[in-house]
């Protein structure tokens, strides 16, 4: 009887080990460690920043990470050659939804960004963050034998159309992220420095003309960046309060739930776009440097995956996803610290919100798929 019991325990342990191996073999170790640490930090800071909604927000964020982890694992188990087949459908569906938003979308706070599907309300621009690099990576993979100016022109159209649709909503922050995701694919595909410099010069020269097409609130954000004190209780309030919070944290911070700016409700959007201000006030320079180190680990690991990728598609996709993550973090850190205009971009894997975490974890899943599936992608 004892031998039978020991045998059952051994069989159970073996089954658990096989299940754990099947679960973890498709997940990249360094990315998962960084993801887990960031998720833990996010829950701690969201709990502190949420005020009266402390438990609800923290539980909601935990659910967001749980769902995102499952989706990330599913995507990580899909080989890159299968991911490539979704490139055209994802892009076209996303583009169709963006057009639908322009025609039938819901207006909230003066912006038309959401589309009601009856059973749920979605923000299609998030889908384009995934669809854009997927389609362009597929496009250049098919053209890898030789590229000419016509190929880059077609890629530019693929990139510009959804970017303009998102800017029209208006949603400048998301438009920047979508544009950067596509631009990095084009850049890694071999974009000529002459074309790049020419485009940069044209872009800078067009800034005075673009000023006339900006919304009033977008102009206010740029003017506020130059001098927040011009409107300290209006457009400049966000930047002033966030920089006060980060500066008051000092080297070691004031301690968890002891940040005066956050706890006294001076920091706006403190559990979403300005969560870095809460984190900096409570954990100081040391905590912020730890956070930056985690981001650098993710970026470094992503670039290593891109370098070692066996095909053009996986290399371009991994590189674009990685540098898009860098752009995501850089824009949020820049706007919270006052070196960039406030454009409403959350801090990746830190800010409260399910959609942004889900889209980021889909990108992580694609990176892990490229890392763990070494066979060549069929053309």
Backbone torsions as a table, in degrees:
resi	resn	phi	psi	omega
1	UNK	NA	-41.8	179.5
2	UNK	-65.3	-40.6	178.9
3	UNK	-62.9	-38.8	179.7
4	UNK	-65.1	-39.9	178.4
5	UNK	-64.6	-43.2	178.1
6	UNK	-63.5	-37.8	178.5
7	UNK	-65.1	-40.3	178.4
8	UNK	-64.0	-41.2	178.3
9	UNK	-64.6	-40.5	179.1
10	UNK	-64.6	-40.8	178.8
11	UNK	-65.6	-38.0	178.9
12	UNK	-65.8	-43.4	178.3
13	UNK	-62.4	-40.3	178.9
14	UNK	-64.1	-39.2	179.1
15	UNK	-66.0	-41.6	178.8
16	UNK	-64.2	-42.1	179.5
17	UNK	-63.2	-40.9	178.7
18	UNK	-66.0	-41.1	178.9
19	UNK	-64.3	-41.7	179.6
20	UNK	-65.8	-39.4	179.4
21	UNK	-65.5	-41.8	179.3
22	UNK	-64.7	-35.0	-179.6
23	UNK	-72.0	-38.9	-170.3
24	UNK	-94.4	-16.0	-173.5
25	UNK	-67.2	-23.7	179.6
26	UNK	-94.4	-0.2	-178.3
27	UNK	-102.8	131.1	-179.8
28	UNK	-76.7	125.8	-174.1
29	UNK	-56.8	-58.7	-179.1
30	UNK	-58.2	-41.0	178.6
31	UNK	-65.7	-39.6	-179.6
32	UNK	-67.4	-39.7	178.9
33	UNK	-63.1	-47.2	178.8
34	UNK	-62.5	-40.7	178.1
35	UNK	-61.3	-45.7	-178.0
36	UNK	-64.0	-42.2	-180.0
37	UNK	-66.7	-43.5	178.7
38	UNK	-63.6	-39.4	178.2
39	UNK	-62.8	-42.7	178.8
40	UNK	-63.5	-44.6	178.6
41	UNK	-62.8	-41.7	179.9
42	UNK	-59.7	-45.1	-179.6
43	UNK	-62.2	-40.2	179.8
44	UNK	-64.5	-46.0	-176.3
45	UNK	-73.7	-40.0	176.9
46	UNK	-61.3	-39.5	177.1
47	UNK	-59.1	-44.3	-178.6
48	UNK	-71.8	-35.1	-172.0
49	UNK	-85.1	-12.6	-168.2
50	UNK	-85.0	-7.7	176.4
51	UNK	61.2	-125.3	-177.5
52	UNK	-66.5	-20.2	-178.8
53	UNK	-96.9	22.2	-171.8
54	UNK	-48.9	-59.3	-173.2
55	UNK	-70.0	-40.4	-179.6
56	UNK	-63.3	-44.5	-179.8
57	UNK	-66.3	-43.8	-179.0
58	UNK	-63.7	-43.2	178.3
59	UNK	-66.2	-39.4	177.4
60	UNK	-63.1	-40.7	178.4
61	UNK	-66.2	-37.9	177.1
62	UNK	-62.5	-40.8	176.7
63	UNK	-64.8	-40.0	178.6
64	UNK	-58.6	-45.9	179.9
65	UNK	-67.8	-37.0	179.0
66	UNK	-62.5	-47.3	178.5
67	UNK	-64.3	-43.1	-178.6
68	UNK	-63.9	-37.3	178.6
69	UNK	-63.6	-41.4	178.3
70	UNK	-63.4	-45.6	179.3
71	UNK	-63.4	-41.5	179.3
72	UNK	-60.4	-42.3	179.8
73	UNK	-65.1	-40.9	179.2
74	UNK	-62.4	-47.2	-179.7
75	UNK	-63.6	-38.7	-178.5
76	UNK	-63.8	-24.0	179.4
77	UNK	-87.8	-3.0	178.3
78	UNK	-92.3	122.1	-179.5
79	UNK	-62.1	152.2	-179.6
80	UNK	-57.2	-34.9	-179.5
81	UNK	-66.5	-26.9	175.0
82	UNK	-78.7	-39.6	175.8
83	UNK	-57.0	-37.0	-178.3
84	UNK	-62.4	-31.1	-179.6
85	UNK	-69.9	-20.4	179.9
86	UNK	-87.3	-5.4	-172.4
87	UNK	-58.7	-54.4	-177.6
88	UNK	-65.7	-47.8	179.8
89	UNK	-59.8	-43.3	-178.4
90	UNK	-63.9	-43.7	180.0
91	UNK	-64.6	-47.3	-177.0
92	UNK	-66.2	-39.8	176.9
93	UNK	-63.7	-44.9	178.3
94	UNK	-61.4	-42.1	178.8
95	UNK	-65.0	-41.7	177.9
96	UNK	-62.8	-39.4	178.5
97	UNK	-68.2	-35.9	177.3
98	UNK	-64.9	-40.3	176.5
99	UNK	-64.8	-38.9	177.9
100	UNK	-64.5	-37.1	176.8
101	UNK	-62.2	-43.9	-179.9
102	UNK	-61.7	-31.2	-176.9
103	UNK	-93.1	-40.8	-171.1
104	UNK	-128.0	7.1	-172.6
105	UNK	-66.9	157.1	177.2
106	UNK	-78.3	141.3	178.4
107	UNK	-101.0	124.3	177.1
108	UNK	-132.8	126.2	179.6
109	UNK	53.0	37.6	176.7
110	UNK	82.3	4.3	-178.8
111	UNK	-120.8	138.2	178.1
112	UNK	-105.4	89.0	-174.6
113	UNK	-123.3	-10.9	-170.5
114	UNK	-116.5	149.8	-179.1
115	UNK	-128.8	125.4	179.1
116	UNK	-86.7	125.2	178.4
117	UNK	-102.3	10.1	-178.0
118	UNK	93.7	-60.2	-179.7
119	UNK	-90.6	-13.9	-179.4
120	UNK	-161.3	159.6	174.9
121	UNK	-111.1	127.0	-174.4
122	UNK	-119.7	158.7	174.2
123	UNK	-114.4	94.3	-172.1
124	UNK	-58.9	-23.2	-179.0
125	UNK	-61.0	-27.7	177.9
126	UNK	-64.9	-36.9	178.9
127	UNK	-63.8	-33.9	-177.2
128	UNK	-70.3	-22.4	174.7
129	UNK	-61.8	-29.5	178.1
130	UNK	-90.5	-44.7	-175.2
131	UNK	-65.7	-34.7	-177.1
132	UNK	-62.3	-57.3	-179.7
133	UNK	-65.6	-31.9	178.1
134	UNK	-60.8	-50.5	-175.5
135	UNK	-67.3	-44.2	-178.3
136	UNK	-67.1	-36.5	176.5
137	UNK	-64.2	-41.1	176.3
138	UNK	-63.1	-42.9	-177.0
139	UNK	-62.4	-47.8	-178.5
140	UNK	-73.8	-25.7	174.2
141	UNK	-62.4	-40.1	179.4
142	UNK	-73.8	-20.7	-177.9
143	UNK	-104.3	14.9	-170.4
144	UNK	-66.2	-19.1	-178.9
145	UNK	-70.6	-23.7	178.5
146	UNK	-179.5	127.6	-178.3
147	UNK	-113.5	144.6	175.8
148	UNK	-133.2	-179.9	-175.5
149	UNK	-61.8	-31.2	178.9
150	UNK	-64.1	-40.1	180.0
151	UNK	-63.0	-41.6	178.8
152	UNK	-68.6	-33.4	178.1
153	UNK	-65.8	-41.8	177.3
154	UNK	-64.0	-42.9	178.0
155	UNK	-61.4	-37.5	179.0
156	UNK	-64.1	-39.4	178.1
157	UNK	-65.2	-44.2	177.4
158	UNK	-56.5	-36.6	-178.0
159	UNK	-78.8	-43.9	-169.8
160	UNK	-74.5	-37.2	-174.8
161	UNK	-58.6	-55.3	178.9
162	UNK	-66.9	-31.2	178.3
163	UNK	-61.9	-43.7	178.6
164	UNK	-66.8	-36.9	178.1
165	UNK	-62.8	-39.6	179.5
166	UNK	-71.9	-39.3	177.2
167	UNK	-62.1	-32.9	-178.4
168	UNK	-69.8	-18.5	-172.3
169	UNK	-62.2	-40.0	-4.7
170	UNK	-94.7	145.7	177.1
171	UNK	-149.4	80.9	-174.7
172	UNK	-64.0	-39.4	-178.0
173	UNK	-60.6	-49.9	179.6
174	UNK	-66.7	-36.0	177.5
175	UNK	-60.9	-40.4	177.7
176	UNK	-62.2	-42.0	-178.7
177	UNK	-67.5	-41.5	178.3
178	UNK	-65.1	-45.2	179.3
179	UNK	-61.6	-44.0	-178.4
180	UNK	-64.8	-38.6	179.5
181	UNK	-60.5	-43.8	178.3
182	UNK	-73.2	-39.4	-178.5
183	UNK	-61.3	-40.4	-178.7
184	UNK	-64.5	-35.2	175.6
185	UNK	-62.9	-47.5	-179.9
186	UNK	-61.9	-40.2	179.8
187	UNK	-63.6	-47.9	-179.5
188	UNK	-68.5	-22.3	179.0
189	UNK	-72.8	-9.1	176.3
190	UNK	114.4	28.8	179.5
191	UNK	-58.1	129.9	-178.8
192	UNK	-64.4	140.0	177.1
193	UNK	-64.0	-30.8	177.8
194	UNK	-63.1	-45.5	177.4
195	UNK	-64.9	-38.2	-178.9
196	UNK	-64.6	-46.6	179.9
197	UNK	-66.1	-40.9	178.4
198	UNK	-61.2	-45.0	178.1
199	UNK	-62.6	-38.8	178.1
200	UNK	-64.0	-41.8	178.9
201	UNK	-64.6	-43.7	178.7
202	UNK	-62.7	-41.0	179.2
203	UNK	-62.1	-44.6	178.7
204	UNK	-65.3	-39.4	-179.7
205	UNK	-67.1	-26.6	-177.5
206	UNK	-85.9	-7.0	-177.0
207	UNK	-57.2	-44.0	178.5
208	UNK	-60.4	-33.2	179.0
209	UNK	-75.5	-35.7	178.7
210	UNK	-64.6	-28.5	-179.7
211	UNK	-56.9	-35.7	-178.2
212	UNK	-72.3	-19.5	-179.3
213	UNK	-96.8	-3.3	-179.2
214	UNK	-76.4	150.6	171.7
215	UNK	-72.6	159.5	-178.0
216	UNK	-58.9	-40.7	-177.9
217	UNK	-67.8	-30.6	178.1
218	UNK	-70.3	-39.1	175.6
219	UNK	-63.6	-41.5	179.6
220	UNK	-60.2	-37.6	-179.3
221	UNK	-66.1	-38.6	178.9
222	UNK	-69.2	-44.9	178.0
223	UNK	-63.6	-36.1	178.2
224	UNK	-66.4	-36.1	177.9
225	UNK	-59.8	-39.8	-178.8
226	UNK	-70.3	-35.3	179.9
227	UNK	-155.6	89.7	-178.6
228	UNK	-60.9	-26.1	-176.4
229	UNK	-70.3	-10.8	177.4
230	UNK	-63.7	-30.2	179.6
231	UNK	-142.3	70.7	-171.6
232	UNK	-67.2	-23.3	-179.8
233	UNK	-103.5	1.1	-179.8
234	UNK	-121.1	-109.1	-175.3
235	UNK	-64.1	-30.1	-178.1
236	UNK	-87.0	-2.8	-174.1
237	UNK	-62.4	-44.5	-177.2
238	UNK	-57.9	-51.9	-175.7
239	UNK	-66.1	-42.4	-178.6
240	UNK	-60.7	-48.4	-177.1
241	UNK	-68.5	-37.1	-179.1
242	UNK	-69.1	-40.8	178.9
243	UNK	-68.8	-34.8	174.7
244	UNK	-61.7	-44.6	-178.6
245	UNK	-63.0	-48.1	-178.2
246	UNK	-64.1	-42.7	179.7
247	UNK	-65.6	-37.4	-178.3
248	UNK	-71.5	-15.5	179.0
249	UNK	-69.8	-23.7	178.7
250	UNK	63.8	-148.4	-176.3
251	UNK	-81.4	-45.3	-173.7
252	UNK	-106.3	-7.4	179.0
253	UNK	83.7	169.6	-179.0
254	UNK	-89.4	-8.0	-179.1
255	UNK	102.1	153.4	-177.4
256	UNK	-60.8	129.0	-179.6
257	UNK	65.6	18.6	179.0
258	UNK	-118.0	14.8	177.8
259	UNK	-81.7	117.3	-174.4
260	UNK	-65.3	-41.4	-178.6
261	UNK	-62.4	-39.5	-179.6
262	UNK	-76.4	-48.9	-174.4
263	UNK	-69.5	-26.7	177.9
264	UNK	-93.4	9.3	170.8
265	UNK	68.9	32.0	176.1
266	UNK	-83.0	-31.0	-177.2
267	UNK	-83.5	120.8	177.1
268	UNK	-77.0	152.2	177.1
269	UNK	48.6	44.3	-169.2
270	UNK	-75.9	-15.0	175.5
271	UNK	-100.9	-2.1	-179.3
272	UNK	-120.1	-99.5	-172.4
273	UNK	-65.5	-31.4	-174.5
274	UNK	-109.8	30.7	179.8
275	UNK	-67.0	-25.4	177.9
276	UNK	-63.5	-33.1	178.3
277	UNK	-64.5	-40.7	177.1
278	UNK	-64.7	-45.6	-179.0
279	UNK	-62.8	-44.7	-179.5
280	UNK	-64.7	-37.1	179.4
281	UNK	-68.8	-38.0	-175.4
282	UNK	-85.3	-30.9	-174.6
283	UNK	-117.7	-2.7	171.4
284	UNK	68.0	-167.3	-178.5
285	UNK	-61.0	-38.6	-179.7
286	UNK	-61.3	-46.0	179.3
287	UNK	-64.2	-41.6	179.7
288	UNK	-64.1	-40.9	178.0
289	UNK	-64.5	-36.6	176.0
290	UNK	-63.2	-42.9	178.8
291	UNK	-62.0	-45.0	178.6
292	UNK	-62.1	-37.2	178.8
293	UNK	-62.9	-40.0	177.9
294	UNK	-64.0	-41.6	177.5
295	UNK	-64.2	-40.0	178.7
296	UNK	-65.8	-35.4	176.2
297	UNK	-61.2	-45.7	180.0
298	UNK	-63.1	-45.5	-179.4
299	UNK	-64.9	-44.5	178.9
300	UNK	-62.5	-43.7	179.6
301	UNK	-65.4	-40.7	178.6
302	UNK	-62.0	-40.4	178.8
303	UNK	-68.2	-35.0	176.1
304	UNK	-64.5	-40.8	177.0
305	UNK	-62.3	-40.8	179.0
306	UNK	-64.3	-43.0	-179.0
307	UNK	-62.7	-39.4	-176.2
308	UNK	-89.9	0.8	-178.9
309	UNK	-64.6	141.1	-172.7
310	UNK	-84.4	-13.4	-175.1
311	UNK	-131.9	164.4	178.0
312	UNK	-61.7	-44.5	-178.9
313	UNK	-58.8	-52.8	-176.3
314	UNK	-67.6	-34.5	179.1
315	UNK	-66.7	-46.5	179.7
316	UNK	-65.5	-41.7	-179.0
317	UNK	-65.5	-46.3	-179.5
318	UNK	-63.4	-42.6	179.0
319	UNK	-64.2	-42.5	-179.4
320	UNK	-67.7	-42.7	178.9
321	UNK	-61.6	-42.2	-178.3
322	UNK	-65.6	-48.2	-179.0
323	UNK	-73.6	-23.4	172.0
324	UNK	-67.0	-38.8	175.4
325	UNK	-61.6	-42.6	176.3
326	UNK	-59.3	-44.9	179.7
327	UNK	-62.1	-44.0	177.5
328	UNK	-52.4	-53.6	-177.5
329	UNK	-67.1	-43.4	-176.4
330	UNK	-62.9	-42.7	-178.2
331	UNK	-65.3	-44.0	179.7
332	UNK	-65.2	-46.7	179.7
333	UNK	-61.8	-39.4	179.6
334	UNK	-64.2	-41.8	-177.3
335	UNK	-74.8	-32.6	179.7
336	UNK	-72.1	-33.2	-179.2
337	UNK	-91.6	-2.3	173.2
338	UNK	88.2	16.6	178.0
339	UNK	-102.2	-7.3	175.1
340	UNK	-134.6	155.2	176.7
341	UNK	-64.0	155.4	176.8
342	UNK	-75.4	117.2	-176.7
343	UNK	-124.3	8.1	174.1
344	UNK	73.3	40.6	177.0
345	UNK	-105.8	122.7	-179.6
346	UNK	-72.9	161.1	177.0
347	UNK	-80.2	121.2	-172.0
348	UNK	-60.2	131.2	177.6
349	UNK	62.7	16.4	176.5
350	UNK	-125.6	-47.6	-176.1
351	UNK	-66.8	149.0	175.8
352	UNK	-69.4	137.4	177.5
353	UNK	146.5	129.0	-174.9
354	UNK	-78.5	-39.5	-174.7
355	UNK	-64.4	-46.0	-178.6
356	UNK	-65.1	-40.9	179.0
357	UNK	-65.2	-40.9	-179.1
358	UNK	-63.8	-46.9	-179.5
359	UNK	-64.6	-36.0	178.0
360	UNK	-66.9	-39.6	-178.9
361	UNK	-74.1	-27.0	171.5
362	UNK	-63.3	-42.0	176.7
363	UNK	-62.8	-42.3	176.8
364	UNK	-61.1	-40.5	179.1
365	UNK	-61.7	-39.6	177.8
366	UNK	-66.1	-39.3	175.8
367	UNK	-60.7	-44.5	-179.5
368	UNK	-66.4	-36.3	176.3
369	UNK	-60.7	-44.8	179.1
370	UNK	-65.1	-36.4	-178.8
371	UNK	-69.0	-38.3	-171.4
372	UNK	-99.2	-14.4	177.6
373	UNK	-106.6	106.4	-173.7
374	UNK	-95.8	-8.6	-178.6
375	UNK	-70.5	154.1	-177.5
376	UNK	-66.4	143.3	175.3
377	UNK	-79.7	127.9	179.6
378	UNK	-73.0	144.4	179.8
379	UNK	-91.1	NA	NA
